[in-house]
Amino acid sequence: MNGAIKNRYEFVYLFDVKNGNPNGDPDAGNAPRQDYETGKGLVTDVCLKRKIRNYVDITRNNQAPYEIHVREGAFLSEHHKRAHLAIENETIQMIIPEDLVTEFKAFEAYPDGIVFSYKEDERPCLVLSLAGLEETEKKAKALKEKSKKADAENLKLISPAAKAKLRELFIDSKEKKAAQWMCKNFFDVRTFGAVMSTGDMRCGQIRGPVQFGFAESIDSIVGKEISMSRTAEVNMRNSTDKPEKGLGARKSIVPYGLYRVHGYISAHLSSQTNFSEDDLEMLWSALMNMFDQDPAAARTGMHAQKLLIFKHVGTGEDEKQKEDQAKLGCAPAHKLFEMVNVELINKDKPPRSFADYKKIDFADIKSKSIALGVEAIEML
């Protein structure tokens, strides 16, 4: 995989549904989610991320570095254990706070497996080996339980406050090391982030560089309930028993709805999870194709219709300035989103297809974006 992306992105994604249920609300009998004040339909960000995860899982066979952490049937704690087992033979560096540097510089020797590194031009740190450790508590105990006399004498000089701080730093550093392993192997962790601070073997919390808002329909929707019946019976019955035929489920549908969602990709957070250009291409591929790989009776009428991307490239003449602009952004996200207008051709008639909407003027969007230091890209 290549390095982390260097540009900030925003994107507008349009998808539609015809005679289907894009995202049922379990608190409302699985009816399509809706803003009851405006009548507009809603699809949660969690729903969209689930479909992206499923697409990556199908196309990459759940193999590293494209494994899926939040996967149907998976046990999250088992992934955390794998991370800790994978790093047990590695070393970690713990940055020492300034108030403890003087205390640690006074020691002539340290317990086995611990090295104090101090250089004038570098931040002081302790280097610890994780080899042979089954749990973080063992390293904490090692700070006060050593057989060598010289080590024991030195350890006595460490104040209780320093010992407590050292233990806290170690646990935090090991979690960060495990989190790096999770990012390296799991696509959804380095893309969307994850909360992995539960259980005995924790991997901390990670903020993902890719985030979505809620998708909202362009126009109001009217959900419908369709009744169904069956001709077969579940059990054999006596002639006096009440027949079970005719009893069937009910299905909630939206006759038609065009949904719009805004997405955000942070170059700054990408550097923390190593979200790469390859990952970005996988994300675009998922958005364009995920509905075709997610068949269900309630979602057969869902299709991706438009994917417009805003890539921040910068306007500065100086390369360093341009690089910073590309990473931090050249224009407010909401101003870019306002360039994309989606309107009905005939507002007196309820929409029943994407063709009922005016064509988006991409050429106008592209010319306006260039002036701001943003490259507009039409993927769909």
Residue pairs with C-beta under 8 A, 6 or more apart in sequence:
1 65
1 274
1 276
1 278
1 279
2 276
2 277
2 278
3 274
3 276
4 267
4 270
4 271
4 273
4 274
4 275
4 276
5 209
5 265
5 267
5 270
5 275
5 276
5 277
5 280
6 267
6 323
6 326
6 327
7 267
7 311
7 312
7 313
7 326
7 327
8 265
8 266
8 267
8 311
8 312
8 326
8 327
8 328
8 329
9 263
9 264
9 265
9 280
9 309
9 310
9 311
9 312
10 262
10 263
10 264
10 265
10 309
10 310
10 333
10 336
10 337
11 262
11 263
11 265
11 307
11 308
11 309
11 310
12 260
12 261
12 262
12 263
12 306
12 307
12 308
12 337
12 340
13 215
13 260
13 261
13 262
13 263
13 287
13 304
13 306
13 307
13 308
14 258
14 259
14 260
14 304
14 305
14 306
14 307
14 342
15 22
15 215
15 258
15 259
15 261
15 291
15 302
15 303
15 304
15 305
16 256
16 257
16 258
16 259
16 301
16 302
16 303
16 305
16 353
16 354
17 254
17 256
17 257
17 259
17 299
17 301
17 302
18 255
18 256
18 301
18 352
18 353
19 253
19 254
19 255
19 256
19 301
20 253
20 254
20 298
20 299
20 300
20 301
20 302
21 30
21 31
21 32
21 251
21 252
21 253
21 254
21 298
21 299
22 32
22 41
22 43
22 47
22 215
22 254
22 257
22 259
22 299
22 302
23 32
23 33
23 42
23 43
23 44
23 47
24 30
24 31
24 32
24 33
24 252
24 298
25 31
25 32
25 33
25 34
29 252
30 252
31 223
31 225
31 252
32 41
32 221
32 223
32 252
32 253
32 254
32 257
33 41
33 42
33 43
33 44
34 40
34 41
34 42
34 221
34 223
35 41
35 42
35 216
38 220
39 220
39 221
39 222
40 216
40 217
40 218
40 219
40 220
40 221
41 216
41 217
41 220
41 221
41 254
41 257
41 259
42 214
42 215
42 216
42 217
43 214
43 215
43 259
43 261
44 214
44 215
45 211
45 212
45 213
45 214
45 215
45 261
48 212
48 215
48 261
49 188
49 192
49 212
51 286
51 290
51 291
51 294
52 188
52 191
52 283
52 286
52 287
52 290
53 68
53 70
53 71
53 187
53 188
54 290
54 293
54 294
55 285
55 286
55 289
55 290
55 293
55 294
56 66
56 68
56 187
56 188
56 282
56 286
57 68
57 71
58 293
59 285
59 293
60 66
60 187
60 282
62 68
62 71
64 184
64 185
64 186
65 184
65 185
65 186
65 187
66 187
66 282
67 185
67 186
67 187
68 74
68 186
68 187
68 188
69 76
69 79
69 182
69 186
69 188
69 189
69 194
70 76
70 188
70 194
76 196
76 198
76 199
77 198
77 199
77 201
79 182
79 186
80 178
80 182
80 196
80 199
80 201
80 202
80 203
81 201
83 178
83 179
83 181
83 182
83 201
83 203
84 174
84 178
84 201
84 203
86 181
87 130
87 174
87 177
87 178
87 181
88 130
88 131
88 132
88 133
89 130
89 131
90 130
90 177
91 127
91 128
91 129
91 130
92 127
92 128
92 130
92 170
92 173
92 174
92 176
92 177
93 117
93 125
93 126
93 127
93 128
93 173
94 125
94 126
94 127
94 128
94 166
94 169
94 170
94 173
95 123
95 124
95 125
95 169
96 104
96 116
96 123
96 124
96 125
96 126
96 169
97 165
100 162
100 165
100 166
101 118
101 124
103 157
103 158
103 159
103 162
104 116
104 118
104 124
104 126
104 162
105 116
105 118
105 124
106 157
107 116
107 154
107 157
108 150
108 154
109 150
109 151
109 154
110 116
110 151
110 154
111 142
111 143
111 146
111 148
111 151
111 154
111 155
112 146
112 148
112 151
113 128
113 129
113 131
113 142
114 126
114 127
114 128
114 142
115 126
115 127
115 128
116 124
116 125
116 126
116 127
117 124
117 125
117 126
117 127
118 124
126 166
126 169
128 139
128 170
128 173
130 139
130 174
130 177
133 139
135 200
135 201
136 170
136 171
136 174
139 170
140 167
140 170
140 171
143 155
143 158
143 163
143 166
143 167
144 155
144 163
146 152
146 155
158 166
172 204
175 197
175 202
175 203
175 204
176 204
178 201
178 202
178 203
178 204
179 196
179 203
179 204
179 206
181 203
182 189
182 194
182 196
182 203
182 206
183 189
183 190
183 206
183 273
183 274
184 190
184 274
186 194
187 279
187 282
188 194
189 196
189 206
189 208
189 273
190 206
190 208
190 209
190 273
190 274
190 275
190 279
191 208
191 209
191 210
191 273
191 275
191 279
191 283
192 208
192 210
192 211
193 205
193 206
193 207
193 208
193 273
194 203
194 205
194 206
194 208
195 205
196 202
196 203
196 204
196 205
196 206
197 203
197 204
197 205
206 272
206 273
207 269
207 272
208 269
208 273
208 275
209 265
209 266
209 267
209 268
209 269
209 270
209 272
209 273
209 275
210 263
210 264
210 265
210 275
210 283
211 263
211 264
212 261
212 262
212 263
212 264
213 261
213 262
213 263
214 261
215 259
215 260
215 261
216 259
216 260
216 261
217 257
217 258
217 259
217 260
218 258
218 259
218 260
218 342
218 344
218 351
218 357
219 257
219 258
219 344
219 350
219 351
221 254
221 255
221 256
221 257
222 254
222 255
223 252
223 253
223 254
224 252
224 253
224 254
224 255
225 250
225 251
225 252
225 253
226 250
226 251
226 252
226 253
227 248
227 250
228 248
228 249
228 250
228 251
229 245
229 246
229 247
229 248
230 245
230 246
230 247
230 248
231 245
232 245
233 243
233 244
233 245
234 244
235 244
237 243
237 244
251 297
251 298
252 298
253 298
255 350
255 352
256 350
256 351
256 352
256 353
258 305
258 342
258 351
258 354
258 357
260 342
262 333
262 337
264 333
265 275
265 280
267 326
267 327
267 328
268 327
268 328
269 275
270 276
284 307
284 309
284 379
287 304
287 307
287 379
288 304
288 307
288 379
288 380
289 304
290 304
291 299
291 302
291 303
291 304
294 302
303 354
304 380
305 354
305 380
306 360
306 378
306 380
307 378
307 379
307 380
308 340
308 360
308 362
308 365
308 376
308 377
308 378
308 379
309 376
309 377
309 378
309 379
310 336
310 369
310 374
310 375
310 376
310 377
311 374
311 375
311 376
311 377
312 325
312 326
312 327
312 328
312 329
312 330
312 331
312 373
312 374
312 375
313 322
313 325
313 326
313 330
313 373
313 374
313 375
314 321
314 322
314 323
314 324
314 325
314 326
314 330
314 373
315 322
315 325
315 330
315 372
315 373
316 322
316 324
316 325
325 373
330 372
330 373
330 374
331 369
331 372
331 373
331 374
335 372
336 369
336 372
336 374
339 364
339 365
339 368
339 369
340 360
340 365
341 358
341 360
341 361
342 357
342 358
342 360
343 357
343 358
344 351
344 356
344 357
344 358
345 356
345 357
345 358
346 356
349 356
351 357
362 376
362 378
365 376
366 376
369 375
369 376
370 376
